[in-house]
């Protein structure tokens, strides 16, 4: 797999795991859901913050 697609594919897989775990059960599955959906959001937020105009 190309270096360009490795991060988007990893974030997509992590999001899918998070969404799937939300409907699989209770308990540990909810923690997996939170982690699976929070990590891609945090990565996107950090990348956006790093590219914000006026930051050098």
N, C-alpha and C positions, 0 to 999 in steps of 0.2 A: 504494500500500500504506500502510496506517495506521502511525503512529508506534509504536503498541503492538506490532505484529507484526513490525516490521523486525528487531529484535535476535534474537528466537527463530527466525525464518526464516533469518537469516544464520548463526546457530550450527548449525541443522539442516543447511543446505547445506554448511557447512564440515565437519561430522561425516560427512556422506555422501561428500564428496570424499575425506576421510581413509580411510574404510572401503573405498571403491572402489579407491583407489590401493594399498591393502595387497594386493589380489589381482591387480593389473594387472602387476606386474613387480618387478624388483630395482633396486638402485642408487638413482637419484633418486626413484623411487616410494616407497621406504621413508621418505625424508626428507619427502616430501609427506604421507605417512601420519602421521608423528610430529607434524608441524605442524598438520595438519587435526584431529587428535584432542586435541592439547595446548592449543590456543587456547581451544576451548569449555570445557575443564576449568579453565583458568586464569581465564577470565571468571567462571565460576560460583564458584570459590573466592574471588576478589576481592569479588564481590557478597555472599557469605556472610560474609566477614570484616568487611565494612563494616557489616553489619546485626547483628553479634554483640552480645548484651546486655552492658552495662557499658562499651562503647566510646562515647565522646562526642567 
